[in-house]
Amino acid sequence: MRKFLKRFYLAIVLFFLYVPIAVLIILSFNAGKSRAKWEGFSLTWYAQLFSDKAIMNALYVTITIAVLAAIFATILGTLAAIGIHAMKKRPQALMMTLTNIPMTMPDIVTGVSLMLLFLFTKVERGYVTMLLAHITFDTPYVILSVMPKLKQMNKHSYEAALDLGATPIYALFHVILPEIMPGVITGAMLAFTLSLDDFTISYFTTSPLVQNLSTLIYSQARKGIKPTMNALSALMFVALLILLLIVNRRSNKAVDKN
């Protein structure tokens, strides 16, 4: 009986989580505008979606921000992880605690804090401030993805490379990075996914003139849900689902190897 109740509870949770998404995806192929009546299969809303300049501009901002944020966050996070790993136990524990705080903090707190920072420094909000905000919240995730690989690496490999005549830069690129590369790639993909999906922090750190897809959907939803929004949301869901499956598969492979 207990086993049945567990499965029933899980089924109810999954039902409420994914049925609305399934309905949204189905309605994106509805030929009519009605959300209560099926009027036939059509790709009309997808065609209109790709001909909408506002959506295409938001798509450009979303992808470029996600790519640039993932690149910079991966570089900063990897270097930070290497530096933290080289510390003694107490400073390392302190730095890891400081790294975890942004991840446990609500997005709205991070968004408002960054907005106040930009207002205090009189930096005009827009593309650059959104990019800086995304790099800020992506970096801790990269650090946490790289740290396990550093702990698994032989701690004497770097010293041995230096004893054999390698420079610190050469040892970094030819000894350390190849060992931790799976963690670096996982962190980069996770940073890209998080940046692609972010709304709250983006909303507080940009201006109405520069919008990504999430802020654009929010602003247009207040005027009424258009069928093109169903198509856009469906594509975003599929894209994020694929990215998350790739990240999870890489993580599972890394665990199996170990």
N, C-alpha and C positions, 0 to 999 in steps of 0.2 A: 504493500500500500504506500509506504514511504517513497519507494522508487517511482511509483506512478505519479505521486504528487510532485516530486522533483521535476519529472519530465513534463508534466502538465504546466507547472509554473514557468519552466523554461520556454515552452511553446507559447504561452500567453505573452511573455516578455518579447520574444522574437516577433510575434504577431503584431503587437503595437509598435514595434520599432520599424519593421520593414514593409508592412502592408501599405501605410501611407506613401512610402517611396515607390512601391510597385504601382499604386494608383496614379501617382504623378507621371511615371514613365509611360504608362498606358495612355493617359490623357494627352501626352505630347504627340501621339500618333493619331489623335482624333481629328477628323476633317473639319468639325465645327468648333465654335467657341464655347459651347455649353460644357459645363463640368458635371452635368447630371445626365446627359444623354449621349450615347455613342452614335455618331453620324457617319462612320466609315473610316477606313484606314487611309492615312495621307501623310506625306512628308512635307506638307505646306509650311508648317511652323518651323521646321528645320531650315527650309529654304529662306524664309523670312529672317530667321535668326542670323544667318551668315551674310545677309544683305543689310543688316542694321548697323550703321556706322558707330553708334554709341556703344553697342555691345562688342563690336570688333575692337574699338579703342580700349574698352575695359579688359578684353581678353589679352590684348597686347601688354597692357600694364600688369595684369596678373601674372602672365608667363615670364616677362622680363624681370619683374620683382622677385618671383620665385627662383628663377635661375641665378640671378646675381646674389640674392640673399643666401642661397644654398652654397654658392662658390665661396663667398667671403666668410660665412659661418663655418664652413668646413675647414678653411685655412686657419681661422682664429681658434676654432674649437680643437683642432688637432694639435696645434702648437701649445695651446693652454693645457691640454691633457698630458702632453709630454712633460711640460714644466711641472704640473701638479704631481705627476708620477715620480719625478726626481726629488720631490721634497721629502722631509722627514715625516714621521707618522702624525704628529700633532698638527703641524701646518697643513699637511695634506688633508686631514680630517676637517679642518676649518674651511679650507678652500672648497671641498666637496659639499660642505653644508651650505656655503654661500652660493654654490652652483645650483643646488637643489631648490633654493628659495624661489627663484623666478618660475620654476616649473610647477611648484605647488601653489603659487600665488594666483588668484583669479585674474583672468585676462582683462577684466574691466579695470582692475587696480593698476596693472601694467600699462594699459592704454592711457588712462587718465594721468598717470605719473609721467609718461613720456610726453603727452600733450602739454602738461604744465612745464616740463623742462624746455620744450621748444618755444613755448610762449615766454618763459623767463629769459631765455637766450636770444629772443626776438628773431628766431629762425622761421621763415615763412613755410607753413606746412604745404606739402605737395608730394611729388614723386620721391625726392631725396629723403625726406623725413619718414615716409612710409618704408623705404628701403632700409634705412638705419634701424627703424623699429623692428622690422622682420629679422635683420641680422642679430639684433639684441636677443630676441626670444628664441631664435633658432640655435644659437651657439651652445647653450647648456645641453641640448639634446645631442649635439655632436660630441661634446665632451664625454657624456655618459655612454655613447656608442663606442668611443675609442678606448676609454679606460680599461675595460675588460681585456682587450687585446694586448694592451701594454703590460698588464699583470701576468698574462700568459707567456709573454716573451721572456726569453732568457736574459736576465738583467746584466750578464757579463758580456753579451754580444757586442754592445756598443763600446765597452772598454777594450775588448779584444781588437776591434777594428782600429781604434786609436793607437793601440800598442803596435799594430802592424803597419802603421804609417798613414792611415786614412785621416783626412781632415774632419772636423766636426760636421761640416756641411755634407761632405761625401758620405760619412757614416749615417747621417740623417736620411739621405735619399736612397742609399743602397743597403742599409742594414735595418733601420727602424721602420721606415715607411713600408717596405715590402711585407714585413711581419704584421703590421697593423692595418694593412690596406682593406681587408674585409670590413673592419669596424669603421674605417673612414668612408667607404662607399655606402654602408648602411646609414651612417650619420648624415651623409649628403642627401640621400634619397628621402630620409625622414624629414630633414630640414626643408627640402623642396615640397614635400607633401603638406607639411604644416603651414608653410607660407602660402601655398596654393589655396588652402582651405580657410585661412584666417579672415575673420570679420571684425571682431571687437577692437583689436589693436589697430587695424587698418582704419576703422571708422574714426578713431580719435586722433590719428596721426597724419591724416591727409586733409585735403580741401575738397569742396564739392566739384572743383574743376578737374581733379585727378581721382578717378574711381577705379577700383578693381571690380571683379565680377560680383563678389559678395556684397560690397557696398552699393553697387548698381542695382542688384536684385532687391535689396532692402528699400532703396529710394523709390523704385518703381512699384514695389508691392504695396506701398502706402496709397498709391493711386488706383490700385486694383490689379489683380494678377492677370497678366496677358498670357495667351497660349505659348508665345515664344519663351516666356520664363519657364514653362514646363519643359520645353525642349532643352533650354540652357541648363536647368537643374539636373535633368537626366544625363546630359553629357558630362557635367561636373561629377556627378555621383559615379558614373562608370570609370572616368579617368582616375579619380581618387581610389576607387576600389582596386583597380589594376595596380596602381602604385603601392598600395598597402599590401596587396598579395605578394608583390615582388619583394618588398622589405621583409615581410614575415618569412618568405621562402628562404631568403638569404640568411636570416637569423637562425632558422631551423637547421640549415646546412652547417652553419658555424658551430651550433651546439652538437650536431651529430659528429662532426670531425673531432671535437674535443672529447 
